[in-house]
Amino acid sequence: MYRETPDSPIDSGWRFFSGEESQAYADHAENFAMYDINTIANCDPTIISLLDSPPGCAYARNADGDFELEPVPSDPDA
């Protein structure tokens, strides 16, 4: 999960990935959808403590399943 500057007033800025997506998959907007952040938190309450993190933060689960701060993913097209 990582946070960008929100794109709109209804965008939290959070982006969630499983970690298994290929770049080819991620390159297609039709593979993504916008959900209310509360919906995501209801599916995984362990994210709640991280939701106030500012844009530019990224977290990934470690081998124990706990979130750790990670480098923000880079845009391969940038």
Residue pairs with C-beta under 8 A, 6 or more apart in sequence:
1 14
1 15
1 16
1 17
1 47
1 50
1 58
1 59
1 60
1 67
2 14
2 15
2 57
2 58
2 59
2 70
2 72
2 73
3 12
3 13
3 14
3 15
3 53
3 54
3 55
3 56
3 57
3 58
4 13
4 15
4 55
5 13
5 55
6 12
6 13
6 55
7 13
10 34
11 34
12 37
12 51
13 55
14 37
14 40
14 51
16 40
17 26
19 60
21 31
23 76
25 31
37 51
40 47
41 47
41 48
41 51
46 67
47 67
50 57
50 59
50 67
53 59
56 72
57 69
57 72
58 69
58 70
58 71
58 72
58 73
59 67
59 68
59 69
59 70
60 67
60 68
60 70
61 67
61 68
62 68
